[in-house]
Amino acid sequence: MSDAAWEVPYEVEKVADPKAMLKAALGGRRDAERDFDRLGQTVALDMLWKVPAYRRWIGELRAAMERLRFL
């Protein structure tokens, strides 16, 4: 599957069909627990940081943890 947005991390939000992209990235397997565990172990957080939605989520998570005094 070729999608130019996938090649530039911060443009990943422009992928026309993210479900199809995820399926292609995982090789079409259907073992979600195993697949997401593998993704969690291999994703580069510095690359993920380039995605605006991820940065927003981190900000919201940090604010919530500070309100709850976990940080």
Order of alpha helices (4+ residues) and beta strands (2+ residues): alpha-alpha-alpha-alpha-alpha
